[in-house]
Every structure is written in structure tokens, then in C-alpha cells.
């Protein structure tokens, strides 16, 4: 599979994607009253049945199929 970018550019884009995800989860944890991303993630998993990342990835895949 070809991405149309250099390996270094691909790596940079992938790292920035991970950084955006981490920021989003941290911001969501703070906005919902959790003191840490870990506490939020644990509560989310207990209620929803999957980690925030797994849930998000499933939602993205479902959206891409439409």
C-alpha cells in the first residue's frame, strides 16, 4: 500500500495523530470532572465496556463505512 508521502512525513503525521488523541482524552477527562486521564479511562471502560480509544476507533470505522 502506498501512502503518497515519505516515511518521515508519515511518521510525523502518525505521531501528531496520537498527540491529538491524547489531548482530546485529557481535555475530556478534565471537562467531565476527572483529575486524571487514567481515572476517566477506567470509569469510561466500566460504563461503556471498552476504552475511550477503542470506542473512538470503532465510531470512526463505522462513520467511514457510511
C-alpha positions in Angstrom: 0.0 0.0 0.0 1.3 3.5 -0.9 0.6 6.5 1.3 1.9 9.1 -1.1 4.3 10.5 1.5 7.8 9.9 2.6 8.4 7.6 5.5 9.4 10.5 7.7 6.3 12.5 6.8 4.1 9.5 7.5 5.8 9.1 10.9 5.3 12.7 11.8 1.6 12.6 10.8 1.1 9.4 12.8 2.8 11.0 15.9 0.6 14.1 15.6 -2.5 12.0 15.3 -1.5 10.2 18.6 -0.9 13.6 20.2 -4.3 14.9 19.1 -5.9 11.8 20.6 -4.1 12.2 23.9 -5.0 15.9 24.1 -8.6 15.1 23.4 -8.9 12.4 26.1 -7.1 14.6 28.6 -9.4 17.6 27.9 -12.5 15.3 28.0 -11.3 13.9 31.4 -10.9 17.4 32.8 -14.1 18.7 31.4 -16.1 15.8 33.0 -14.5 16.3 36.4 -11.8 13.6 36.4 -8.5 14.5 37.8 -6.6 12.2 35.6 -6.9 10.6 32.2 -6.4 7.2 33.9 -9.4 7.7 36.2 -11.6 8.8 33.3 -10.4 5.9 31.2 -11.2 3.4 34.0 -14.7 4.9 34.5 -15.4 5.0 30.8 -14.4 1.4 30.4 -16.6 0.3 33.3 -19.7 2.1 31.9 -19.2 1.7 28.2 -17.4 -1.6 28.1 -14.4 -0.5 26.1 -11.6 2.0 26.4 -12.2 5.5 25.1 -9.7 4.8 22.3 -11.3 1.5 21.2 -14.7 3.2 21.3 -13.5 6.1 19.2 -11.8 3.9 16.7 -15.0 1.8 16.3 -17.0 5.0 15.8 -14.6 6.3 13.2 -14.7 2.9 11.3 -18.5 3.0 11.4 -18.6 6.5 10.1 -16.1 5.7 7.3 -18.4 2.8 6.2 -21.3 5.2 5.5 
